[in-house]
């Protein structure tokens, strides 16, 4: 039986933000070489949500929007839209297409769309979407990294100094052990020992430990054994990366993240429902409504959902007196 507690989105999202350069170098080395990493890169999650929140094209696993600078000598910056897709999905390529042109339409800057496919269907590898009509052709082709392609390279992944070599190995081992707690415990210990053998800096060890502790969930009695083994490793290596205080923080952080993930999913669903209700009552929605829905909190959505039943105008739903 599949472990219903397996959640992959949050650890991937955090890891991409912590180690974006390594993410690009591991999965998309050609693109990595075109970026000036001496310049700051900026994550634009709220902006992405505002741009695409009403494109109902299937459940996202992880998506990030990042502004980077090209290595072309004139300090030009571009956008990178990253999708990590956890399941085979008919609408996936269309979503890549739609998000790409929406981001371009908003910012009028070049947009690179990149996909990591973390599903288990080895032959599913969409790389383009488009249409041709009346002599007009519109197509998006996008690079794809497929995690199942790495399954026979596990030893190579575990030997890698790139954080995403190790994370890819962790993801593969998580999938392989989802029905066997003891095998997952053994795999988790293997990853933990390698993590300490690397002698990486303390914060990197803590960040990556967070990834496996979130990915590779275990029954409490086995999780306690993991902590005991960690103490043994730290005593042997004469290091103390994860103190008792940090352990409490990690546990609280993971619990908080899971709650936030559930809340985020609920808010996203309420936003989509309210959008449909607004369209039924008032017709096509102006841009300012999409922006408000994209950045709304749960209590705001509840208030607006009640107002939509009786409000005489679209502006009245949101408490606006000026339609502009």
ABEGO torsion letter per residue (X at the ends): XBBAABBAAAAAAAAAAABAAAAAAAABAAAAAABBAABBBBBBAAAAAAAAAABBAEBBABBBBBBBBBBAGAGBBBBBBBBBBABBBAAAAAAAAAAAAAAAAAAGBBBBBBBBBABABAABBBABBEBBBGGBBBBBBBBBBBAAAAAAAAAAAAABABAAAAAAAAAAAAAAAAABAAAAAAAAAAAAAAAAAAGBBAAAAAAAAAAAAAABBBBAAAAAAAAAAAAAAAAAAGBBABBAAAAAAAAAAAAAAAAAAAAAAAAAAAAAAAAAAAAAAAEBBBAAAAAAAAABBAAAAAAAAAAAAABABAAAAAGBABAX
